[in-house]
Amino acid sequence: MEERLQKILAHAGFGSRRACEDLITSGRVTVNGQVAQLGSKADVQRDQIKLDGKSIKPPENYKYIALYKPRGVLSAVSSPDPRPTVVDLISVKEHLYPVGRLDVDSEGLILLTNDGELANQLTHPRYEHEKEYRVLLARHPDDRQLNAWRHGVVLQDGHRTSPVSVNLESHSGKGMWVRVIMKEGHKRQIRETCRQIGLPVVSIIRVRISNIRIGNLKPGESRLLTDSELERLKDISKPQSKSQKKLVKKQQ
């Protein structure tokens, strides 16, 4: 049966559907010897599909790993940048890719998997998965800054951020730890928001993605998701009605 190529690539463990679209548009994917185009379809049982000249096939086993990404590590599978990537920190034979990227100066929870469908559900905005962060600010925010952050601001690239939950947590010298919960993941959103409202950021640590928490992991450490975590994550990721979403939010 023919399916869209990005869906086939995602099932084969090469990233979310959006990430696989980038592989196609960059000319790295061929079908029966022809460079594929975005929107192309193929039959994985009949057609010869290759990425960078290598045949692809669905993974025999799915892996789901929670990793504490340290600062200075790239949220990528590979990069021309000489700094290490998140996949350099794990030792598994499967081809895994990160879900829920963090900029190189941030740290905390990242999920790694070869399950393209789950990755797509975790990264697509319509599923509204919560991400929770601890953010160390260089100084104490005032009410005006907190209100702007909570209600949303317009960033330099024109993107208007959605409302977020921001709560003061503890003092740290002249600075302040705050806890931030958000459902979108615009590039460097926390740093750019804080720059707009005049709050220098010292540190960003992601502690939760949906129902998966960082727990006792230390920088560079990883663990497999438990069966109960995975079952709950997949359940949350299913398309839901508004009433079901309200129930899920209460249970998180």
N, C-alpha and C positions, 0 to 999 in steps of 0.2 A: 504494500500500500504506500502511495506517495504521501510524503509529509513535507512541510516547509523545512528548508535546510537548517535554519537556526534551531529548530526544535530537535532535529536529529543530532546536531552537534552538542546541544545541551544534554540530551539523554546519554550521549557518549562521554560526558564528563569534561567538557571544555569550557564551562562557565555558564552563566545565566543566558537567557535568550538574547538579551541586549548585548552582552559581551560577545556572543557568537555572531551577532549581526556585524560587529566591528571586524571580526575575523573574515567574514565574507566580503565586506566592502573594501578591505585592504588587499583583496586579491589572493589571499593565502589558501583558499579552498577551491578544489576542482571536483567536477562530477564527470566521470568517464573521459577524463583528459582535458575537459574544457573548464576555463575559469568560471566559477559560479557568480551569479548576480544576486543581489538582495531580492527576495521574492521567489527564488528558484525552489523547485520541489525535487525530491528524489525518493527512491525506494531503497532502503538500506539493505534489503535482501537481494536486490537485482543490480543496483548501480554501484560503481566503484567510486567511493567518496574519499578524498584525501585532504589532509591539512598539512601544508608545508611538505608535500610529497609523500607523506606517510598515511597509509590506510587507517581509517577510523572504524571502531566497532564499539558497541555499548559495553560498559564495564560489567564484569562478572559479579562483582560485589560492590555495594555502596559503603562508603566510609563517611563518618560524621565526627569531626574533631573540634573541640574547643581549645583555643590557643590564647595565651597571654602574650600579645605582641609587645616587645620592648620598644622604647624610643630608638630611633635610628634604623629601624628595620622597615623595609618597603612592603606594602600590602599588595604584592604582585607575585605571579608565578615566575616571571623572568623580567629582566630589565637591563638596558645598557649601563645603567647606574651601577658602580662597583659595590655599593652597599648591599648587605644580605637581604634576602626576601623571606617572607613568612614560610615558604615551603622549604627553605634551608634549615628551618628549626625542627622539622618533623622527619621521621625516617619510616616511610611507608612506600610500598611499591606502586600503589595506585597513583594515577595522575589527579591530584587534588588542586583546587583553586579556592581563593578566599571569597567569603560572602560577608559583606559588611566591612568596607574598607575604612582604614584610618590613615590620616596623613602621617608622614614619616616622623614628625615631632610629637605625635600623640601615641598613647599606649593603651593596652587593655584588651578586651575580649574581641576575638575574630573567630568566625566559624570557617572551617575548611571542609569541603566535601567534593564528591564527584557526582552528586545527584543534581542534575541541571534543573529539573522541575521544581524541587524544593528551593534551590537557589533563586530561581525566578520569582517564586512566591515571596521569598524573604526580602527581595530587593525591589519588587514592584510597588509603587506608591499606593495603589488601590487597596493593598492588604493592610496598610497602616500598622506595621509592627513597631512596637515601642523600642527605643534605644535609650539606655540610661547611662549618664556620665557623672563623674565627680570632677569638678573644674576648680583649680586653684587660681584665684585672681590676685593680682599684685596689690590691690587696694580694696577697701570695702565699697560695695556698690551703694548708691543712694536710691531712694524710692523712684526717682524719675528714670534712672537707668534700668532698674528692675522691671518697671511697668512697660518700658519700651521692649525689653527682651521678651517678656511674657506675651505681649500682644503681637509682636512681629515687627520687623524693620525691613526697609528696602536696602539691599546690598549694592555694592558698586557695579555689579554686572546686571542690575535691574531686577533681580529675583526678590520677591517679597516673601519673607519667611512666615510660616504658619505659627499660630500660637503654641507656646511651649510651657512646660511646668518648670519653674526655677525656684528653688528653696534654699535659704541660707542654712549651712550645716555647722561650721565651726570656724573660729578665728585661727589664723596662722601668722603670728607676728603682725605686720602691717597689712597682711593679706587676709583673704577669706576663702574657705572652701564652700562651694555651692553644689547642689545636686540638680541636674538638668535631665528632664525626660522629654523626648521628642519623637515624632513619627515620620519625619522626612529626613533626608540625608544629603542636602545640597553640599557641594564641595567646600570643605573647610568652613562649614556653616557656623560653628561655635566661635571660631577665631575671627571670622569676618564680622559676625554680629557684634562681638565684643569690641572690635576695632571701631565699628560704626558708633557705638554708644560710649566709647572712651574708657574701656576697661581692659587693661593689659592682662593677657593670659600667661600664667607661668606653667601650668600643667593641665593636661586633659587625660582622664582615664575612663575608658568605657567599661562599665561593670555588668551590663546586661543587654542582651538582644532578645526581644520577645520574652519567652519564659526561661531562657538559658542565662545563668548567672556565672560570673567569673569565679566565685567561691574562694577557695584557698590557693588557687594557682598563683605562682610567682612569675615574674618576667622570664619569658623563654620556655616556660613549662606548658604542657598540653595534656589533654585527656580525651578519651572517647566519650561521646554523649551516652548517657544511660538509656535503657529501653524506655523508661517512663518519660524522660525528657524528650526523646525523639517522638514518641507517640503523641505527647501533648503538643509539641511544636508542629507536627503535621496536622493535628486537629485544628489548631489555631489558624493554620495557613490555608485551610479550605475556604472557598468563597462563602460568605455568610450574609444574612440579612442584618438590618440595623439592630433589631432586637437581640440577635445572637451576638453581635459585636459588643453590645452593652453587657451581656452576661459574661463574655470572655474577659472584658476589662475588669470586672469585679473580681474574677478568679485569679488574675495575674498577681 
